[in-house]
Amino acid sequence: MNRLELIEELEIKLGYKFKDINLLKTALTHSSYTNESKSNLENYERYEFLGDAVLELAISEILFKNYPKKTEGELSKLRSNIVCEQTLYSVGKSLNIGETMYLGKGEIATGGEDRPSIIADVFESVLAAIFLDSDYETVKNIINIILKKYVLISVKGQIFDDYKSAIQEFLQSKSITNIKYNLISAIGPEHNKEFTSELVVNGISIAKGVGKSKKASEQEAARVAYKIVKVNFKGE
């Protein structure tokens, strides 16, 4: 499937047809692509800034109107669970954003097409593109449809986002207690740093994670590691 077909498929999945397709193309363009192409193309970073705000406002309004008995604290917790990197990564994967976006060859070689922090950012950027192409009500309705199941499972308390605790409890149940996280790098400008951390078990690095904060990168490393150890210990 070529790029144009992938973009058309994304529009179908979003339930939205762009009037200005260049807005969507910009939302899908990673800085590595613009750097390698040495052109004046705009990448998605400014869109991600706007999309993050639009998403948070829309989810806040949806929760506020649909759950009038929830306290401010409860609503904040629900919103945090819904707008977290893991959730946005899952949504982005379901929209096939990884294959649709424009990435530089170097970023592709290092697994950028499936990096949670990138997929989550691009999803927010796509929401910004819809907002710019239409209006707030339109993008809010799309968010409501796409994220509806995550809102429901969050309200039911079923969103699972604390992989650090989960893997620690699992490894300790196997009498493994030498567990630590190392910060490998923090790259980028202050307002948009990308952190990479590793999870080290018994002196061996078993997984790495990337995120917008040190905590998020550790959670991502824990998520990756959790899947690995569950497979390795399966049947014991």
Residue pairs with C-beta under 8 A, 6 or more apart in sequence:
1 9
3 100
3 102
6 96
6 99
6 100
7 21
7 24
7 25
7 28
7 100
9 96
9 100
10 24
10 95
10 96
10 97
10 100
10 126
11 17
11 18
11 24
13 94
13 95
13 96
14 95
14 126
14 130
14 142
14 146
15 142
15 145
16 130
16 134
16 138
16 142
18 24
18 129
18 130
18 133
19 133
19 134
20 133
23 129
23 132
23 133
24 126
24 129
24 133
25 102
26 41
26 42
26 43
26 44
26 47
26 125
26 129
27 44
27 47
27 51
27 122
27 125
27 126
27 128
27 129
28 44
28 97
28 100
28 101
28 102
28 122
28 125
28 126
29 41
29 42
29 43
29 44
29 101
29 102
30 43
30 44
30 101
30 102
30 103
30 104
30 107
30 112
30 118
30 122
31 43
31 45
32 103
32 104
32 106
32 107
32 112
33 41
33 43
33 102
33 103
33 104
33 107
34 41
34 42
34 43
35 104
36 104
36 105
36 106
37 104
44 121
44 122
44 125
45 192
47 124
47 125
47 128
47 129
47 132
48 121
48 122
48 124
48 125
48 128
49 128
50 128
50 131
50 132
51 123
51 124
51 125
51 126
51 127
51 128
51 129
51 131
52 124
54 124
54 127
54 128
54 131
54 136
54 139
55 83
55 124
55 127
55 143
56 79
56 83
57 136
58 136
58 139
58 140
58 143
58 144
59 79
59 82
59 83
59 143
59 147
59 151
60 75
60 79
61 140
62 140
62 143
62 144
62 151
63 70
63 75
63 78
63 79
63 151
64 75
66 151
67 74
67 75
67 78
67 155
70 78
78 151
78 154
78 155
81 87
81 154
81 159
81 161
82 147
82 150
82 151
82 154
82 159
84 159
84 161
85 116
85 117
85 120
85 211
85 212
85 216
85 219
85 220
86 116
86 161
86 219
86 220
86 223
87 147
87 150
87 159
87 161
88 119
88 120
88 123
88 124
89 116
89 119
89 120
90 150
91 123
91 146
91 147
91 150
92 98
92 119
92 120
92 122
92 123
93 114
93 119
95 123
95 126
95 146
97 119
97 122
97 123
97 126
98 113
98 114
98 119
99 113
101 113
101 118
101 122
103 112
103 113
107 118
112 118
115 210
116 209
116 210
116 211
116 220
117 194
117 210
117 211
117 212
117 216
117 220
127 139
127 142
127 143
130 138
130 139
130 142
131 138
131 139
150 159
153 159
160 166
161 219
162 219
163 219
163 222
163 223
163 225
163 226
164 218
164 219
164 222
166 222
166 226
167 179
167 199
167 222
167 225
167 226
167 229
168 179
170 226
170 229
170 230
170 233
171 177
171 179
171 201
171 229
174 233
174 236
176 201
176 202
178 201
178 202
178 203
179 199
179 200
179 201
180 199
180 200
181 197
181 198
181 199
181 200
181 218
181 221
182 197
182 198
182 200
182 205
183 195
183 196
183 197
183 214
183 217
184 196
184 197
184 198
184 208
185 195
185 196
186 193
186 194
186 195
186 196
186 214
187 193
187 194
187 196
188 194
192 212
193 212
193 213
194 210
194 211
194 212
195 210
195 211
195 212
195 213
195 214
195 216
195 217
196 208
196 209
196 210
196 217
197 208
197 209
197 211
197 214
197 217
197 218
197 220
197 221
198 205
198 207
198 208
198 209
198 221
199 205
199 206
199 207
199 208
199 209
199 218
199 221
199 222
199 224
199 225
200 206
201 225
206 225
206 228
206 229
207 221
207 222
207 224
207 225
207 228
208 221
208 224
209 216
209 217
209 218
209 219
209 220
209 221
209 222
209 223
209 224
210 217
210 220
211 217
211 218
211 219
211 220
